């Protein structure tokens, strides 16, 4: 009956003496008999399975007895409530005076409903975790293709273009190769340790070689040995405290674009010194774009200048097997050849923004707007100058520079310091009493 009951009557019993379970059950049947009429006679209800057995838990202590009575009911709510009230009319159990008080009537179905809701929630969460959304399908396929693209070159993890490319990127491990494949760079090969294999040394002969190593002790050792046993043309390193496998697409492209000739840093004691050299040299020391063989769209390949129009150019290989030519006098075009982000209005080639362009467009034209740009002067967000603080707080990527056609305020400086902004370019000084040391303020009129 417990399994099929709709309600459970819970009642507390107190008796002024020592009584047993049989005394309580007898009192329930005896003192309720004839009280509620034939339709609600307790014995008849039990015989018809409308009321379950009477469960009693009783204990004696200090000459008194205490316990709980539980009755399962298949009646409706009104009849169950009447039956519960009848239990409270019992005044004697065995030879002792007693008092019974109903503590609650439990709706068993409500408890089951709660269990259904909890279990359904668990099942739904599990279903949603295992389900594949449309966006997930695209990314999953891309990831599987990238993993499939990892080939084996003389026992070493490599991209599919390493064997036939005239430029290669040497990295430390398999995860670095996979990360570069994720961003479309298919000519990377891993040394898999600080001991540079002979296969890597032989591979560097007659090719344009860029070492792209972590800025730690291991990277130092690999670069020194690679330079001794093979040929290294250019050096690119990761930002501080980051490995190649941890970099975003923009960071990878920026590091490869800003690589420096090995001869200019051969005397450096560590890759940290190389990083400083790269930051000082900038784009002007980046002489060859052939180190990156990246996946581009057909449109990006079509937008490259024709070989006949170039002097002092380098080749960039694309996934469709074609060869585009990039002018060595502008090394940033190499990295931009791997992205399909910005083109000129007539579609002749990529447009490279600069910070001065943003300053002219925002401040010098008195636009009343604000722009957030990254370290490559790429626009991250733009909005009204009055809403620059909320714009800065809501932008996902951390901007390097804020350009605003308004006075610089204390609130803007505080939020800029919190977000890690390096420079605020404003139309004038506002009212601020404390300038964060990490934020530089430039005034452009």
QUIVENGI-V316832 format. One line per field, one symbol per residue. phi: phi as a letter, one per 20 degrees, with the letter a starting at -180 (. if undefined). Layout:
phi=???
//
This chain:
phi=.gfdfeccedcecccerecdgfffffffffedfmfdnffdfffffffemecefeecdcbdbmmcccacdccecdffffffffffffffefdbcmedfbcdcfeadeeffffffffffffffffffffffefdegffffffffffffffffdddlndfbffdffdeebcdececffffffffgenedcdcdelpeefffffgffffmceddecdfecfffgffffffffebddeccccefgmcdgfeeegffffffffefcgfffcfefebfffffffffffmffeedceffdddfcffffffefffgfedcmdcecedfenecddcfffcfffffffecdeccffemfrfddfcfffffffeefelfmdccdcefemefebbafffdffffffefffefecddceaffdfffffffffenfecddcfafeebdcegfededddcd
//
